[in-house]
Amino acid sequence: MLARHLAAERGPQVLSAALLAPQVKPSGRRTVPEREVLVRDDELLASLDPAGRNVFTAIAVHQDEPGWTAFRDHVLPGIRAHHREDAAELRKADPVSRTPESVFGAHLDRPAAVRSLLGGWLDTLANRG
């Protein structure tokens, strides 16, 4: 939402944008595959504190040590810092108010693929000049 706002407000200054989880269609108007856990480490899950485990298992499809480490370091801090009231205000101000499905995490589940795609995108931007 913030990235879209910056691109709209500062259009000529924004060369391009790489959005990992853009809002493209309102919830209910998209066909998304059924969520499927690809890897599950029950021993790891049993060792996690219940609050972290519940959020992790509700979102992650790679529920193993590398998945937990990436989630713990990069996703969980944002979830814990989330202010519902502030988010509600941002949604009110969003002219195309949409709620994205919680289908994100390619950057955590497949970091090499995302790194490769973003690297190519950055190379393209660098070569524009």
C-alpha positions in Angstrom: 0.0 0.0 0.0 2.8 2.4 0.9 4.8 1.5 -2.2 1.8 2.2 -4.4 1.2 5.5 -2.7 4.8 6.6 -3.2 4.7 5.6 -6.9 1.4 7.5 -7.4 2.6 10.6 -5.5 6.1 10.7 -6.9 5.6 9.1 -10.3 8.3 10.8 -12.3 10.9 10.0 -9.5 10.0 6.3 -9.4 11.8 4.4 -12.1 10.2 1.0 -11.2 8.9 -1.0 -8.3 9.3 -4.7 -7.3 6.3 -5.7 -5.2 6.5 -9.1 -3.6 2.9 -9.2 -2.6 1.0 -6.5 -4.6 -2.7 -6.1 -4.2 -4.1 -6.9 -7.6 -7.7 -7.9 -7.1 -10.0 -7.6 -4.2 -10.3 -10.6 -1.9 -13.0 -13.0 -3.3 -12.4 -12.0 -6.9 -9.2 -14.1 -7.2 -8.7 -17.7 -7.7 -5.8 -18.9 -5.6 -4.7 -22.4 -4.9 -5.5 -24.2 -1.7 -2.8 -23.5 0.9 -0.6 -26.5 1.2 2.2 -27.1 3.7 5.2 -28.4 1.8 7.5 -29.2 4.6 6.6 -29.8 8.3 9.0 -30.5 11.2 6.8 -31.5 14.1 9.8 -31.6 16.5 10.7 -28.0 15.7 7.0 -26.9 16.0 6.7 -28.5 19.4 9.8 -26.6 20.6 8.4 -23.1 19.6 6.5 -20.9 22.0 2.8 -21.2 21.3 2.2 -17.6 20.1 5.0 -17.8 17.6 4.1 -21.3 16.5 0.5 -20.4 15.9 1.3 -17.5 13.6 4.1 -19.4 11.9 1.9 -22.4 11.1 -1.0 -20.2 10.0 1.2 -18.6 7.3 4.3 -20.6 6.4 4.3 -23.4 3.9 7.9 -24.4 4.8 7.5 -25.2 8.4 11.1 -26.3 9.0 14.2 -24.8 10.6 15.2 -22.5 7.6 11.5 -21.5 7.3 11.2 -20.7 11.0 14.5 -18.7 11.0 13.5 -16.6 8.0 10.0 -16.1 9.5 11.3 -15.3 13.0 13.8 -12.8 11.7 11.8 -11.1 8.9 8.1 -11.6 9.4 7.4 -12.1 13.1 8.8 -8.7 14.2 6.4 -6.9 11.8 3.4 -9.0 13.0 4.3 -8.2 16.6 4.7 -4.5 15.9 1.4 -4.3 13.9 -1.0 -1.6 15.1 -4.5 -2.5 14.1 -5.8 1.0 14.5 -3.0 2.5 12.3 -3.6 -0.2 9.7 -7.4 0.6 9.7 -6.6 4.3 9.1 -4.3 3.4 6.2 -7.0 1.2 4.6 -9.5 4.1 4.9 -7.1 6.4 3.1 -6.3 3.8 0.3 -8.3 4.8 -2.8 -8.5 1.2 -4.0 -9.0 -0.3 -0.6 -8.4 -4.0 -1.0 -7.5 -6.7 1.4 -4.8 -9.0 0.0 -4.9 -12.7 0.8 -2.2 -13.8 3.2 -0.3 -15.5 0.4 3.2 -14.1 0.6 6.5 -15.5 1.5 8.1 -16.4 -1.8 11.0 -14.3 -0.6 11.3 -16.6 2.4 10.3 -20.0 0.8 12.3 -19.5 -2.4 15.0 -16.9 -1.6 17.3 -17.9 -4.5 14.5 -17.6 -7.1 13.5 -14.2 -5.7 17.1 -13.0 -5.5 17.6 -14.1 -9.1 14.5 -12.3 -10.3 15.2 -9.1 -8.4 18.8 -9.2 -9.5 17.7 -9.3 -13.1 15.3 -6.4 -12.5 18.0 -4.3 -10.8 20.4 -5.0 -13.6 17.8 -3.8 -16.1 17.3 -0.6 -14.1 21.1 0.0 -13.9 21.4 -0.4 -17.6 18.7 2.2 -18.3 21.2 5.0 -17.5 
